[in-house]
Amino acid sequence: MSIENVSQELAKTLHLHLDNDHLKWMEGKIDSIIEDKSSKDLYLTYSLMASKINPIPLDKMPSGENKVVQYLEAQNANLLQIGRVYLLIRVLEADENFFFNKVENIIQVSDTGELETFLKFLVLMPNSGNYRNVAVEALRTNIATIFDAISLNNPYPSMFFNDQQWNQMYLKAAFMERDLSLITDIEARANKDLVRIISDYAHERWAASRKVDPYFWRPVGRFLNDTLVEDMNRLFLSEDEKENMAAALACSISENPKAKALLENYPQIKNKLDQGLISWSKIN
């Protein structure tokens, strides 16, 4: 996911919502920070934005389709969030070598709401891969809003996490009972280690007589081994129709002959699959 002209599109959005006094204050502060290379003014302006810009929902967007506008809408961005992200992007665009550490300092001392904003819009930052440590650290939290900010409706993990980090995020999302359908690129980031982890986790849940979210199985299709085929058979035998559907979807994309044969054993479910009546969106 490549997003271009971010600061320009954010500026357009801010101009649609802020009055002239607040716009002049914001742009003047940013220009001064860049010209003077003032860390102090950067920190102060970032803090003052909370008193200058209201966190109101956006009711106007720049005309024309572009990825920045689409992303703001997907994240339900408010005006204060956009203002703060705009400030950080502008100074980084001007001199990333100087301001990178200063932006990192802002993140390190941010409160929950500020950190949530940064994580949600991390993908918009210049050279956003440089902040992977911040994103990975967010996976350790037990604060749902922080975890959701990096893991849900966010392409950043798919773009920059290695398999171990991705797998950690996916398993914790299941453990925290988050909406797995909101994780970006689940099938694209599927890997053998994750499939093994999914099976192990499911067996632990079953041993404790606990349910497993049927959507949890979405990554397994391309990696079905004999153990996973047995797991799929258990799903087919379940009284939960969504588990039946998950098994059918997984087996349908598998190249394992045992998985293909297993699907044939359940013709009623396979017929629904062939008719397009079964999809992951219907499982959510």
C-alpha angles and dihedrals in degrees: 000000000000118000118190135189091023099157092046093053092045089051091052090052093049091049090055092056110030127075120237095262094055092043092052091048093050098044092043092053092048093049090049093049091051095045096045096035087225116176090183093056091046092055093043094048092047089053095043093054089079089065096040103044124046118224092236124151117259115257098172131047133186113270120256131046116280136151095245093058091044091052094048090052093047090053095044088234119198127210097257091051091052092047093053094044090048091053093051094045093049095053092044091050089051097049118349094174091061102035102039095085091044091054089048089053090053090053094048094055097036122124122235095273093048093048090049089054093049093049094047093053099032092112089063094059120103109263088000092179087076089073096058092115090058091050094047091048089056089063089069094062125104090203104109096208092054093046091046092050092064101029106040127063087351124121093194098092092049090050101044114014119099118227094268093052092044092050091049090053094047095049093046091049088056092045091051090047094237122164100274092192088072093063111105122237098359095162094041091055095044114128139172095257091052092050090052090049091050092052093046092049092048092051090052091051093047092049088056091047091246129140126250119215105249089221088062089079096062096105097051104076100091093045104047110150126175093278092050091047087059089050089052090051089055089053092050090052093050122110088224107097092205090059089051089052093049091052092049093050093048094047092046093065097038122107091203107114090214090057091049091049091048091055090051088057090067104053096167092057092042091052090054089049092050090050092054093247093124124066138142090254089062091052095055 
